[in-house]
Amino acid sequence: MKISYNWLKEYIDFEYSPHELADALTMLGLEIGTVETVGGVPGNLEGVVVGKVESAIQHPNADRLRVCKVDVGAEELLNIVCGAPNVAAGQTVPVATVGSVLHPLGAEKPLKIKKGKIRGEVSMGMICAEDELGIGPDHDGIIVLEDGLPLGSPAIDALPIEQDYILEIDLTPNRIDGASHYGAARDLAALLRTKPKLPAISLDPKDLQTPNPIPVSILDKDRCKRYTSVYIKGVTVTDSPDWLKKRLISIGLRPINNIVDITNYVLHELGQPMHAFDADKLNGQEIIVKTLDQETPFITLDEIERTIIPHTDLMICDKEQPLCIAGTMGGINSGVTESTKNVFLECAYFDAGSVRKTAKRLGLSTDSSFRYERGADPHMTMTTTLRAASLMVEIAGGEASVVEDLQTVDAFPPFELSLSVAKTQRIIGKAISRAEIIEILQALEIEVEEEADQDLLALKVPPYRVDVQREIDVIEDILRVYGYNNVEIPNHLHGTLSFKQYKNVHRLKETYANYLSANGFYEILTNSLVATSWGDKHAVPIVNPLSEELGVLRQSMLPGALETLRFNQNRQNENLAIYEFGKTYRQKGEAYQENSYLAISLMGQQHPVHWDQKPPAHGLTTLKREVERLQHWFGIQGQLRECSHPEFNYGLEMLVRGKVLLRYGSVATQLSQQYDLKQEAFFLLIDWDQLTQIYFSSSPSFHPIPQYPSIRRDISMVLEDRISFAEINQLVSKANPGLIRSVELHDVYKGKGIEKGHKSYLISIEFRDDKKTLADKAVQKITERVYQLLENQLGAKIRS
C-alpha cells in the first residue's frame, strides 16, 4: 500500500524527512519497503529565475519573433529573443539564464542555455513555456507569473510544482488499521503523543433536510451490520480537478471521473471502502442487502461473468436484480458514467469472513475486499459518507439528502481486557513506569480504567484494532510505540533449564536443523506449489492456479531444491549446501496424503578456494558422510543398497525395518539440464515421519567401547549392473563372520572407462577381534578369501 508524504501531512504535523518518516513508521509496525520521489522537475530548475519584461519590440528580421529587454535583478537588462505570441512588456516571467540546463517534456536529452544570435539579434537566455521547463504540456505561450515577485529569485518557488515522496507500506495482515493515510497518521500521532486531524467535512448532518428517496432494507443482518447511505441529486460527472488527479496518480491509481475518483480518494484517505451507484438505474428505487435464492450469473465491472452462490455470497440488489458483490466489486450496469445525474452512495460494514470467502472463491482481490476481509472500522461509516458527500457537492455540484444510517446491532462495543503492569515490564525487559504505560495506551486511543489492584489496568480497545484481542497484543503495542531501540540489552541474562519427558517432534526438528546449520548448511523454504509438469495422476491440483508454474502441490522436494540451486548459480554463488524441511502431497482416491521430509542438496565445492590447494568437490561421499552423521545422531542401523529412481543418475537407499528411510544420489542429467545447472548436483531425501517414529519408539542402547583397534580394507571392483549391494554384503560377511564387523558401500560409478552393462563399486570392510589385536597377516588372509568369493560367485573384477 502506498502513502504520500505530502498527503499525510494534512492529518498530522511532523518534522521528519521522508526517510526519517519511513524509519519511524517501520518501528511502529508499518514496515516501509521503498521511498520514491515523485513530481518536481529534474535539476530543480537551477538557473531559472523570476524576470520582468521591460520591453518587447518586433524582431527586425523575423515576423514571429520579438526582441525583449528583461530585468532579472542584475545590473544590466538581458537581451532575449522570444517567439511566444503572448509575450508583452510588463509581464513577470520565468527566465532561463545562460548556463542553466532545462529538461523539456518529450526531449531526448537536456537543453543547455547558451548565449547566441537568432536572426542577427543577441539572445542571452530564454523566457519559458510550461513544456520547456518540463512542468506541463502547454506550449501555446510563455508562463506569466503574478506581479510583485522578487526579481532574480528562483522561479521554482513561484511555479505550481509539488515534489512528493511515496512510501510503500509492506502491510502485514493484522495491521489493516494502517491501510490508509489517516491510519498511518493515527499510528504516528501515538508516537508523537499528539492527535491526528480528521479531514474537513463541509456538510453538517443537522443541515441536511432533503429526505433520502431510496430506502434500504438489510435482510442478512449477520453479514451486514451497518449500512450508511446518502443521495446526491444533480451532479455533473466530468474529469476531476488537477489536485485530485495528482493525488490518485501519485499512489498508482488511474483517475476515471470525479465521482469515482472521490470514492477512491476517500478510501485511501480514511481506509473505509464505499461504492457509488447511478441512482436512476436502480429498479424500484430501493436497495436490498441480501443473499440470493438461486445460482445467478453476474457481470462485474471488469466485464467478467461470475457465478453467485445462493445463500452464501452477500449482494447489494434493487427490486429486480443484483447490483454489487458486497464489499468486493460492483456490477457493470450500476456504476457511475458521464450521463449520471443522481448518485446513491453507500458505505457499509460487512462481515470479514463473508467477504473473504466470496472474494477468494471468485478470484477477486480489490482495494475494498482487501480491507473488508481483514476487518473494517464499524465506527467510520458515517464519517466516511459525510466526507465523500462533501467532496462530491463541492466538486460535482448537486444537493445531498439526509444521511441514512442502519445498524443491525445496538452498538459496536470495544474489546475489554485487563493488563498487568508487572507482566508488561517483564516481557518488554524494562521497567517502564505505570504512568508512561497509561500515556502510551491513551495515545493509541485505548481507554484505560485503573482498578483497585495497582498492578492491573482495565482496557477498552476500539473495534478498528482487530489485531489487539489479548493481553500480549497490548504489550506488543506498548513496545512498538515506546521503541524497540529504547530497550537496552541487560548486563545479566537469566534463564532456567527444563527437561521434558514427552516426545516433542517440533523440538527434535529444530534441534537437528541447528545441528545442520552449525555444520555449514543453509536452510531454505520453497513454495509447496510447483509446475503442472511435475505432477502425475496422483497430484493434488490447485482449483484456481495463478499460473501453470504453480498448478499442483509438490509430490517431491526436488523441484524447490533445483530452483534454489539455479537461482544461486545465476548469481555466481555456485558452491552450495542447503537443506529444507517440508511436506509432499498426494491424492489417494478420495483421500489426501501428506508426508514430511528433510531434503539436503549439494553442488560445487565443499570449501572456499584456498591459495595453495583446490578444494574437494561435493559428491556421493559427502552425502554418505551426512547419512553416517544422521545414523549416529539418531542411533539408527540400516541396510544400504543401490537404488534406481528417475530423479537420480545413480544412488543408494537405506532400509530400516523393511522400509526405505532415505535415498541419495546424483541428480538425473535430464533434470539438471532442465534447470540449466552447470555442475553435477547431489540430493538426499529423508522420510522425516518415519525417522521420528523410529527415534521415539526405540530404546537407548549401550555398546562398550572396543578394547582393540579395528582395521579397514577398501576394495574396488567392476561387476554387472544386475548385482546389488545386498548380495555383496551377504557374500562378504560369510568370509569370516566373527571378524568382519561391517561392510559399507562408499561409491557407485557408471560411465566413461567402465564397460557397458557394468558398474564400479567401492566398498569398505571393517575387521576387529574383541579378544586380541588383529595382525595384518590375518586380515590379508580374509581379504584374499573375499576376493575369491567376489570373483568366483559374482564375476567381479578386482581393481588395484
C-alpha positions in Angstrom: 0.0 0.0 0.0 1.3 3.5 -0.9 1.0 6.7 1.1 2.0 10.2 0.1 4.3 12.2 2.3 2.6 15.5 1.5 -0.9 13.9 1.8 0.0 12.5 5.2 1.0 16.0 6.4 -2.7 17.1 6.1 -3.6 14.8 9.1 -0.7 15.3 11.4 2.1 17.8 11.9 5.6 16.3 11.9 9.2 17.3 11.2 10.5 14.1 9.8 12.2 13.9 6.5 10.8 11.3 4.1 13.4 8.7 5.1 13.1 9.5 8.8 9.4 9.1 8.4 10.0 5.7 6.8 12.1 4.6 9.8 9.5 5.9 12.3 6.6 4.0 10.6 8.7 0.9 10.3 9.5 0.8 14.0 5.7 1.3 14.6 4.9 -1.9 12.8 4.1 -0.3 9.4 7.2 -1.5 7.5 8.2 0.8 4.7 9.6 -1.1 1.7 10.6 1.8 -0.6 10.6 5.6 -0.6 10.2 7.1 -4.1 10.5 10.7 -5.2 7.7 11.9 -7.5 6.8 15.2 -9.1 9.3 18.0 -9.1 11.5 18.8 -12.0 14.9 17.3 -12.9 17.6 19.7 -11.8 15.1 21.7 -9.7 15.2 24.5 -12.4 18.6 25.6 -11.3 19.4 28.9 -13.0 15.8 29.7 -13.9 14.8 33.0 -12.2 12.0 35.4 -12.0 12.3 38.3 -14.5 10.2 41.2 -15.8 9.8 42.1 -19.4 10.6 45.8 -19.7 10.0 46.0 -23.4 9.1 43.7 -26.3 9.7 45.0 -29.8 9.3 43.4 -33.2 12.4 41.5 -34.4 13.8 43.3 -37.5 14.4 40.1 -39.4 11.5 37.8 -38.3 7.8 38.4 -38.2 7.1 35.9 -35.4 9.9 36.9 -33.1 10.3 39.7 -30.6 13.4 41.2 -29.0 12.8 41.7 -25.3 14.6 43.5 -22.6 14.3 41.6 -19.4 15.1 42.6 -15.8 16.3 39.6 -13.7 17.6 41.8 -10.8 21.1 42.1 -12.3 23.0 45.4 -13.1 22.1 45.2 -16.7 18.9 44.1 -18.6 19.1 40.9 -20.6 18.5 40.9 -24.3 16.3 37.9 -25.1 14.7 36.9 -28.4 11.3 35.2 -27.8 8.9 33.6 -30.2 5.9 33.3 -27.9 2.8 35.0 -29.2 1.7 36.2 -25.7 4.9 37.9 -24.6 4.4 41.6 -23.7 6.0 44.4 -21.8 5.2 44.5 -18.1 4.9 40.7 -17.6 6.6 38.8 -14.8 8.0 35.6 -16.3 10.4 32.7 -15.7 13.7 33.2 -17.3 16.3 30.5 -18.0 19.7 32.3 -17.8 22.8 31.4 -19.7 24.4 28.2 -18.3 21.1 26.7 -16.9 20.0 23.2 -18.0 16.4 22.5 -18.9 14.6 19.2 -19.3 11.8 19.9 -21.8 8.9 17.4 -22.0 9.4 14.8 -24.7 13.1 15.8 -25.4 15.6 13.0 -25.7 18.3 15.0 -23.9 18.6 18.1 -21.7 18.8 21.6 -23.2 21.7 23.8 -22.0 21.0 27.6 -22.4 23.8 29.4 -24.2 24.5 32.9 -25.4 23.8 33.2 -29.1 22.3 35.0 -32.0 18.9 34.5 -33.5 18.4 36.0 -36.9 21.2 38.5 -36.2 20.0 39.6 -32.7 21.8 38.6 -29.5 19.9 36.4 -27.1 21.1 35.8 -23.5 18.6 33.4 -22.2 15.1 32.1 -22.7 11.6 33.1 -21.5 10.0 29.8 -20.9 6.7 27.9 -21.6 5.4 25.0 -19.5 6.8 22.2 -21.7 10.2 23.9 -21.9 10.5 23.8 -18.1 9.2 20.2 -18.0 6.3 21.0 -15.7 3.4 20.7 -18.2 2.3 20.1 -21.8 1.4 23.7 -22.7 3.4 25.3 -25.5 0.9 27.9 -26.6 2.8 30.7 -24.8 5.2 31.6 -22.1 4.2 31.3 -18.4 3.1 34.6 -16.9 3.6 34.8 -13.2 1.9 37.0 -10.7 3.3 40.5 -10.3 5.3 41.6 -7.3 7.7 38.6 -7.1 11.3 39.4 -6.2 13.3 39.7 -9.5 16.2 37.2 -9.7 14.6 34.9 -7.1 14.3 31.1 -8.0 11.4 30.7 -10.3 10.7 27.2 -8.9 9.3 28.9 -5.7 6.7 30.8 -7.8 5.6 27.9 -10.1 2.9 25.3 -9.3 5.4 22.5 -8.8 4.9 20.0 -6.0 7.5 17.4 -5.1 6.3 14.5 -3.2 7.6 11.2 -1.7 5.7 8.0 -1.9 6.2 5.5 0.9 5.2 1.9 0.2 4.0 0.0 3.3 4.5 -3.7 3.3 1.4 -4.2 5.3 1.1 -7.3 7.4 -2.4 -8.9 7.5 -3.0 -8.0 11.1 -2.5 -4.2 10.7 -5.4 -3.3 8.4 -5.9 -0.3 10.6 -2.9 1.2 9.0 -4.2 0.8 5.4 -4.9 4.5 4.9 -3.3 7.9 5.3 -5.4 8.6 8.4 -4.5 5.2 9.8 -0.8 5.9 9.3 -1.3 9.3 10.8 -3.0 7.8 13.8 0.0 5.5 14.5 2.4 8.4 14.0 0.3 10.5 16.4 0.7 7.8 19.1 4.5 8.0 18.7 4.5 11.9 18.9 1.8 11.9 21.7 -0.5 14.1 19.7 -3.9 13.8 18.0 -4.4 13.2 14.2 -6.7 15.6 12.4 -9.7 14.2 10.6 -10.3 15.7 7.1 -12.5 18.6 6.6 -16.3 17.9 6.2 -18.4 20.7 4.8 -21.7 19.0 5.3 -23.4 19.1 8.7 -25.9 16.3 9.2 -28.1 18.7 11.1 -28.4 21.0 8.0 -29.4 18.1 5.6 -33.2 18.2 5.3 -34.0 16.6 2.0 -35.3 13.0 2.5 -33.3 10.2 1.0 -35.6 8.9 -1.7 -34.1 5.4 -1.8 -34.9 3.2 1.2 -32.6 0.4 2.3 -33.5 -3.0 3.7 -31.0 -5.3 5.3 -32.3 -8.9 5.0 -29.0 -10.6 6.0 -28.2 -9.0 9.4 -25.3 -11.3 10.2 -23.3 -10.4 7.1 -24.2 -6.6 7.1 -24.2 -5.0 10.5 -24.2 -1.3 9.3 -25.2 0.4 6.1 -24.8 4.2 5.7 -26.1 5.9 2.6 -26.8 9.3 1.1 -28.5 10.5 -2.1 -26.9 13.4 -4.1 -29.1 15.0 -6.7 -28.0 16.9 -9.7 -24.3 16.1 -10.0 -22.1 16.8 -13.1 -19.9 13.9 -13.9 -16.7 15.1 -15.5 -12.9 15.0 -15.1 -11.6 15.5 -11.6 -9.7 18.7 -10.7 -5.9 18.6 -11.0 -5.2 18.3 -7.3 -7.4 15.2 -7.0 -5.9 13.6 -10.1 -2.4 14.2 -8.9 -3.2 12.6 -5.5 -4.5 9.4 -7.1 -1.8 9.2 -9.7 0.9 9.6 -7.0 -0.2 6.4 -5.3 -0.6 4.5 -8.5 -4.4 4.9 -9.2 -5.8 5.9 -12.6 -8.3 8.8 -12.5 -11.7 7.9 -14.0 -14.2 10.7 -13.3 -14.9 13.0 -10.4 -17.4 10.8 -8.6 -15.4 7.5 -8.8 -12.2 9.4 -8.1 -13.7 10.8 -4.9 -14.6 7.3 -3.6 -11.1 6.1 -4.3 -9.6 9.2 -2.7 -11.6 8.8 0.5 -10.9 5.1 0.6 -7.1 5.8 0.7 -7.7 8.7 3.0 -9.8 7.1 5.7 -9.4 3.4 4.9 -13.2 2.7 4.5 -14.5 1.3 1.2 -17.6 2.7 -0.4 -19.5 2.4 -3.7 -21.3 5.0 -5.8 -24.4 3.9 -7.8 -26.2 5.7 -10.6 -29.4 6.2 -8.7 -31.5 6.4 -11.9 -30.5 2.8 -12.8 -32.0 1.4 -9.6 -35.1 -0.6 -10.5 -37.9 0.1 -8.0 -35.7 2.8 -6.4 -34.9 0.6 -3.4 -31.7 -1.1 -2.1 -31.9 -4.6 -0.6 -28.9 -6.2 1.1 -29.3 -10.0 0.9 -28.1 -13.3 -0.4 -29.7 -14.8 -3.5 -32.0 -17.8 -3.5 -30.6 -19.4 -6.6 -27.3 -19.6 -8.5 -27.1 -16.5 -10.6 -24.7 -15.2 -13.3 -23.4 -11.7 -12.6 -21.1 -9.5 -14.7 -18.8 -7.3 -12.6 -17.1 -4.0 -13.5 -14.2 -5.8 -15.1 -16.7 -7.3 -17.7 -16.2 -10.8 -16.5 -19.2 -13.0 -15.8 -19.1 -14.7 -12.4 -21.5 -17.1 -10.7 -23.1 -16.1 -7.4 -23.7 -18.9 -5.0 -27.2 -18.9 -3.3 -27.3 -18.3 0.5 -23.6 -17.6 0.5 -22.5 -14.5 -1.4 -23.8 -11.3 0.0 -25.2 -9.0 -2.7 -26.5 -5.4 -2.9 -29.7 -5.6 -5.0 -32.5 -3.4 -6.2 -36.1 -4.7 -6.7 -35.2 -6.8 -9.8 -31.5 -7.7 -9.9 -28.2 -7.8 -8.1 -26.1 -4.6 -8.4 -22.9 -5.3 -6.5 -21.0 -8.1 -4.7 -20.9 -6.7 -1.2 -17.5 -5.5 -0.2 -15.8 -6.7 -3.3 -16.9 -5.3 -6.7 -19.8 -3.5 -8.4 -21.8 -4.7 -11.4 -21.2 -3.4 -14.9 -24.7 -1.8 -15.2 -24.9 0.1 -11.9 -21.8 2.2 -12.0 -21.5 6.0 -12.5 -21.0 7.2 -16.1 -20.7 10.6 -17.8 -24.5 10.7 -18.1 -25.2 10.1 -14.4 -27.2 12.9 -12.8 -28.1 11.5 -9.4 -25.8 9.4 -7.2 -26.6 6.9 -4.4 -23.5 6.5 -2.2 -23.2 3.5 0.2 -20.7 2.9 3.0 -21.2 -0.2 4.9 -19.7 -2.6 7.5 -19.7 -6.1 6.1 -18.7 -9.3 7.9 -15.0 -10.0 7.2 -15.4 -13.8 6.9 -18.2 -13.5 4.3 -16.3 -11.0 2.1 -13.1 -13.2 2.3 -14.9 -16.3 1.4 -16.6 -14.7 -1.6 -13.5 -12.9 -2.8 -11.3 -16.0 -2.6 -13.9 -18.2 -4.4 -14.3 -15.7 -7.2 -10.6 -14.9 -7.5 -11.2 -11.2 -6.9 -8.9 -9.0 -5.0 -9.8 -5.4 -4.9 -9.0 -2.4 -2.6 -12.4 -2.9 -1.0 -12.1 -6.7 -0.4 -8.5 -6.3 0.8 -9.8 -4.1 3.7 -13.2 -5.7 4.4 -11.8 -9.2 4.7 -9.3 -8.1 7.3 -11.7 -6.1 9.3 -13.1 -2.6 8.7 -13.9 0.0 11.3 -17.7 0.0 12.1 -17.5 3.5 13.6 -16.1 5.1 10.4 -19.0 4.6 8.0 -20.8 7.9 8.9 -17.6 10.0 8.8 -16.6 8.5 5.5 -20.0 9.0 4.0 -20.1 12.7 5.0 -16.5 13.3 3.8 -17.2 11.7 0.4 -20.6 13.5 0.0 -19.0 16.9 0.9 -16.3 16.5 -1.8 -19.0 15.4 -4.3 -21.1 18.5 -3.6 -18.0 20.8 -3.8 -16.5 19.2 -7.0 -19.5 17.8 -8.9 -22.3 20.0 -7.6 -25.7 18.8 -6.5 -27.6 18.6 -3.3 -27.1 15.9 -0.6 -30.0 14.2 1.2 -30.3 13.2 4.8 -27.7 10.5 5.6 -29.4 7.2 6.4 -27.6 5.0 8.9 -28.9 1.5 9.5 -27.4 -0.7 12.2 -28.5 -4.3 12.7 -26.9 -4.4 16.2 -27.4 -1.9 19.0 -23.7 -0.9 19.2 -20.2 -1.9 18.4 -18.6 -2.1 21.8 -14.9 -2.0 22.4 -13.0 -5.2 23.3 -12.4 -5.3 27.0 -9.4 -6.9 28.7 -7.0 -6.5 31.6 -3.3 -5.6 31.5 -0.8 -6.4 34.2 1.9 -3.6 34.5 4.4 -6.1 36.1 3.9 -8.6 33.2 4.3 -5.8 30.7 7.6 -4.7 32.3 8.8 -8.3 32.5 8.1 -9.2 28.8 9.4 -5.9 27.4 12.5 -6.3 29.6 12.4 -2.8 31.0 10.7 -1.2 34.0 8.6 1.3 32.0 6.6 3.4 34.6 2.9 2.8 35.1 2.2 6.4 34.1 4.1 6.1 30.8 2.3 2.8 30.0 -1.1 4.6 30.5 0.1 7.5 28.4 1.0 5.2 25.5 -2.3 3.4 25.7 -4.2 6.6 25.7 -2.2 7.8 22.7 -3.2 4.6 20.9 -6.9 5.5 21.6 -7.2 2.6 24.1 -9.4 3.7 27.0 -7.8 3.0 30.4 -9.6 2.5 33.7 -7.4 2.0 36.8 -8.5 -0.9 39.1 -8.1 -1.3 42.8 -5.3 -3.7 42.2 -2.4 -1.3 41.3 -0.9 -3.9 39.0 -3.9 -4.2 36.8 -5.4 -1.8 34.2 -8.9 -2.3 32.7 -8.7 -1.6 29.0 -11.3 -0.9 26.2 -9.8 -1.4 22.8 -11.6 0.3 19.8 -13.1 -2.1 17.3 -10.9 -0.9 14.5 -7.9 -2.5 16.2 -8.8 -6.1 15.1 -5.2 -7.2 15.9 -5.5 -6.4 19.6 -7.5 -9.2 21.3 -5.2 -10.4 24.0 -3.0 -9.0 26.8 0.1 -9.9 24.9 -1.2 -7.9 21.9 -1.4 -4.8 24.1 2.1 -5.4 25.4 3.4 -5.5 21.8 1.5 -2.3 21.0 3.1 -0.6 24.0 6.6 -1.8 23.0 6.3 -0.6 19.4 5.3 2.9 20.5 7.8 3.0 23.3 10.5 1.9 20.8 12.4 -1.3 20.5 15.7 0.7 20.4 14.9 2.2 23.8 15.1 -1.2 25.5 18.7 -1.7 26.5 20.4 -5.1 26.4 20.9 -6.1 30.1 24.3 -7.0 31.6 22.9 -10.2 33.0 20.6 -12.7 31.3 18.6 -15.1 33.4 17.1 -18.4 32.3 16.0 -21.8 33.5 16.9 -25.3 32.3 14.0 -27.7 31.9 13.7 -31.3 30.9 10.5 -32.6 29.4 9.7 -36.3 29.4 7.2 -36.2 26.5 8.2 -36.6 22.8 8.4 -33.3 21.2 8.6 -33.7 17.4 9.0 -29.9 16.8 11.8 -29.6 19.2 13.6 -32.6 17.6 13.3 -30.9 14.1 14.5 -27.6 15.5 17.5 -29.2 17.2 18.6 -31.2 14.1 18.1 -28.0 12.0 20.5 -26.2 14.3 22.9 -29.2 14.0 22.9 -28.9 10.2 23.3 -25.2 10.2 26.2 -25.5 12.6 27.9 -27.9 10.1 27.8 -25.4 7.2 24.3 -26.0 5.7 21.9 -23.2 4.9 18.2 -23.7 5.5 15.8 -22.8 2.7 12.0 -22.6 2.4 10.5 -23.1 -1.0 7.0 -23.0 -2.4 4.7 -26.0 -2.0 3.2 -25.2 -5.4 5.1 -26.5 -8.4 4.6 -26.6 -12.2 1.9 -28.9 -13.5 4.6 -30.8 -15.4 5.9 -32.2 -12.1 2.6 -33.8 -11.3 1.2 -37.2 -12.2 -2.2 -38.8 -11.8 -1.9 -38.7 -8.0 -1.1 -34.9 -7.9 -3.3 -32.5 -5.9 -4.3 -29.8 -8.4 -5.0 -26.2 -7.4 -8.6 -25.1 -8.0 -7.6 -21.5 -9.1 -3.9 -21.7 -10.0 -2.1 -18.4 -10.6 -0.2 -20.0 -13.5 0.9 -23.3 -14.9 4.1 -22.9 -13.0 2.1 -23.1 -9.7 -0.5 -25.6 -10.8 -0.2 -28.5 -8.3 1.0 -29.3 -4.8 4.5 -30.8 -4.9 4.9 -34.6 -4.8 8.7 -34.3 -4.5 11.1 -32.0 -2.6 13.5 -31.9 -5.6 11.9 -29.1 -7.7 12.3 -26.4 -4.9 15.9 -27.6 -4.3 16.8 -27.4 -8.0 15.2 -23.9 -8.4 17.2 -22.7 -5.4 20.4 -24.1 -6.9 19.7 -22.4 -10.2 18.8 -19.1 -8.5 22.1 -19.1 -6.7 24.2 -20.3 -9.6 22.9 -17.4 -11.7 24.1 -15.0 -9.1 27.6 -16.6 -9.0 27.0 -18.5 -5.8 27.9 -21.9 -7.1 29.1 -23.8 -4.0 26.0 -24.7 -2.1 25.0 -27.0 0.8 21.3 -26.4 1.6 18.5 -28.2 3.5 14.8 -27.9 3.8 12.1 -29.4 6.0 8.8 -29.7 4.0 5.8 -31.7 3.0 4.8 -33.5 -0.1 1.2 -34.1 -1.1 -0.6 -37.0 -2.9 -4.1 -37.9 -3.8 -5.2 -41.4 -2.9 -8.7 -42.0 -4.1 -11.0 -39.6 -2.2 -8.3 -39.0 0.5 -5.2 -36.9 0.6 -1.8 -37.9 1.9 0.8 -35.6 3.5 4.3 -36.7 4.2 7.1 -34.8 5.9 10.7 -34.9 4.6 14.1 -33.5 5.1 15.9 -32.7 1.8 19.6 -32.0 1.6 21.1 -30.6 -1.7 24.8 -30.1 -2.6 26.5 -28.5 -5.6 30.0 -27.3 -6.3 33.0 -27.4 -3.9 33.0 -28.3 -0.2 35.2 -25.3 0.8 36.2 -21.9 -0.5 39.1 -21.7 -2.8 42.4 -21.7 -1.0 45.6 -20.2 -2.4 47.6 -23.4 -2.2 45.1 -26.1 -2.9 42.0 -26.9 -4.9 39.1 -27.7 -2.6 37.3 -31.0 -2.9 34.0 -31.1 -4.8 30.8 -32.3 -3.3 29.8 -35.8 -4.3 28.2 -39.1 -3.2 30.8 -39.4 -0.4 29.7 -36.1 1.0 26.1 -37.3 1.3 27.3 -40.6 2.7 29.1 -38.7 5.4 25.8 -36.9 6.2 24.0 -40.2 6.3 26.5 -41.6 8.8 26.1 -38.5 10.9 22.4 -39.0 10.8 22.7 -42.6 11.8 25.0 -41.7 14.7 22.8 -38.8 15.8 19.6 -40.8 15.8 21.2 -44.2 16.7 19.9 -45.9 13.6 21.2 -49.1 12.0 20.1 -49.7 8.4 21.0 -51.6 5.3 22.3 -49.7 2.3 21.5 -50.8 -1.2 21.7 -49.4 -4.7 18.5 -47.6 -5.8 17.0 -46.9 -9.2 14.9 -43.8 -9.2 14.0 -41.4 -12.0 15.4 -38.4 -10.0 18.9 -39.9 -9.9 21.6 -40.9 -12.3 22.8 -43.3 -9.7 22.3 -43.5 -6.0 21.8 -45.5 -2.8 18.9 -46.0 -0.4 18.8 -47.2 3.2 16.2 -49.7 4.5 15.3 -49.7 8.2 12.7 -52.2 9.5 11.9 -53.2 5.9 11.0 -49.6 4.7 13.1 -47.1 2.7 14.1 -44.4 5.2 16.3 -42.4 2.9 17.7 -42.2 -0.6 20.6 -40.2 -2.0 22.5 -39.8 -5.3 23.5 -37.7 -8.3 20.5 -35.7 -9.7 19.4 -37.0 -13.1 21.2 -35.3 -16.0 17.8 -34.5 -17.7 16.6 -32.6 -14.6 19.9 -30.8 -14.2 19.7 -29.7 -17.8 16.1 -28.6 -17.4 17.2 -26.2 -14.6 20.3 -25.1 -16.5 22.7 -26.4 -13.8 26.3 -26.2 -14.9 27.6 -28.6 -12.3 26.6 -32.0 -11.0 24.1 -31.7 -8.2 23.5 -34.3 -5.4 20.3 -34.8 -3.4 19.5 -36.6 -0.2 15.8 -37.2 0.8 14.9 -38.4 4.3 11.5 -39.6 5.3 11.1 -37.4 8.4 7.9 -39.0 9.6 9.5 -42.5 9.6 12.7 -41.2 11.1 10.9 -39.6 14.1 8.7 -42.7 14.6 11.8 -44.9 14.7 13.6 -42.4 17.0 10.7 -42.1 19.6 9.9 -45.8 19.5 13.4 -47.0 20.1 15.0 -47.5 23.5 18.6 -46.2 24.1 21.2 -48.9 23.8 24.8 -49.1 25.0 27.8 -50.8 23.4 31.1 -50.8 25.3 34.0 -49.1 23.6 36.1 -51.7 21.8 39.3 -52.6 23.7 41.2 -53.5 20.5 41.6 -51.4 17.3 39.8 -52.2 14.1 41.4 -52.5 10.6 39.8 -51.3 7.4 40.3 -52.5 3.8 38.8 -50.8 0.8 38.0 -53.0 -2.3 37.3 -51.5 -5.7 35.6 -53.8 -8.3 33.7 -53.9 -11.5 30.7 -56.1 -11.8 27.4 -56.4 -13.7 24.6 -54.0 -13.3 22.2 -56.7 -12.1 24.2 -57.4 -8.9 23.1 -55.4 -5.9 25.0 -54.3 -2.8 22.8 -56.5 -0.7 24.3 -59.6 -2.5 27.8 -58.3 -2.0 27.2 -57.6 1.7 25.8 -61.0 2.3 28.6 -62.8 0.4 31.5 -60.8 2.1 30.1 -61.3 5.6 30.3 -65.1 5.0 34.1 -64.9 4.6 34.6 -64.6 8.3 31.5 -63.7 10.4 33.5 -63.5 13.6 36.0 -60.8 12.5 34.1 -58.9 9.7 32.2 -56.2 11.7 30.7 -54.2 8.8 30.6 -53.8 5.1 29.9 -50.3 3.8 29.3 -49.0 0.3 31.3 -45.9 -0.5 30.8 -45.2 -4.2 29.0 -46.4 -7.3 30.1 -45.3 -10.7 28.9 -45.9 -14.3 30.1 -44.2 -17.4 33.4 -43.5 -19.1 36.0 -46.2 -18.6 33.5 -48.8 -17.4 32.2 -51.5 -19.8 28.6 -51.1 -20.8 26.2 -53.1 -18.6 28.7 -52.9 -15.7 29.4 -50.6 -12.8 32.2 -49.8 -10.4 31.7 -50.4 -6.7 34.0 -49.2 -3.8 33.3 -51.0 -0.6 34.9 -50.7 2.8 35.3 -53.7 5.2 35.9 -53.3 8.9 37.8 -56.1 10.7 38.0 -56.4 14.5 38.7 -59.0 17.1 37.2 -58.3 20.6 39.8 -60.6 22.3 43.1 -59.5 20.8 44.8 -57.2 18.4 44.4 -58.3 14.8 47.5 -59.0 12.8 47.9 -57.7 9.2 48.5 -61.3 8.1 45.2 -62.5 9.4 43.4 -59.6 7.8 45.2 -60.2 4.5 44.1 -63.8 4.5 40.5 -62.9 5.0 40.7 -60.2 2.3 42.1 -62.8 -0.2 39.1 -65.1 0.7 36.8 -62.1 0.0 38.5 -61.6 -3.4 37.9 -65.3 -4.3 34.2 -65.2 -3.3 33.6 -62.0 -5.3 35.4 -63.3 -8.4 34.0 -66.8 -8.4 30.4 -66.2 -7.3 29.7 -62.7 -8.6 32.1 -62.5 -11.5 33.7 -59.3 -10.1 36.9 -57.9 -11.5 39.0 -56.6 -8.6 40.6 -53.2 -9.4 44.0 -52.5 -7.9 
